[in-house]
């Protein structure tokens, strides 16, 4: 199924469209008596989106205490490091709405019980499996200028891991070097994938991913697809090369 491409006039408009879609998707799942499960991402536009969701006048349509929150990737840093995706999501979204802390699943931190990033990745995969998290409702992904998504970078051997939910990355070209990432297979076990793409620096990567001919080893984003829908939200600058 071809991706649904949404061009937004500005980054703020993109954030508003994604925030509205997020509230609608969660409310819809809850109306069907499901506890929706989402995987969040880090990145600049994700922060704006998180803040926009938290400020949404429609936020009351969702029972935030009945939403399972996971992360697509994380920087293996101490829990209170401001560069942690989980910390950013907490500040912008999770601490601002009445989420149930028991349903928020940050990836392990480097000062937690798992001393190595390998153990952290294994533990997160086990946690996801233990919670029956075999299918997300929505996976949100930021895009790197090199086409990376989560912490799956072009040319990296972790792109070919098919027997794990989460993998350790020890040589990320984007700092910090140590990260935990869901695998492509795990990211693909979702109803919907939403790419959040803002700024001219992402224009080439977006055009390559959407060309239909990209190899996942060159453009990891080309390897992620929702089972029901794949939506690319792009602002004008990011869509310039489509
Ligand atoms: C990270 C994320 C990475 C990021 C994109 C976009 O930890 O850095 O895993 O995927 O979300 O690189 O980042 P920007 O929006 O800041 O460009």
Boltz pocket constraint, residues with backbone or C-beta under 6 A from the ligand:
constraints:
  - pocket:
      binder: B
      contacts: [[A, 41], [A, 42], [A, 43], [A, 44], [A, 45], [A, 46], [A, 73], [A, 74], [A, 75], [A, 83], [A, 85], [A, 142], [A, 143], [A, 144], [A, 145], [A, 148], [A, 149], [A, 150], [A, 151], [A, 174], [A, 175]]
      max_distance: 6.0
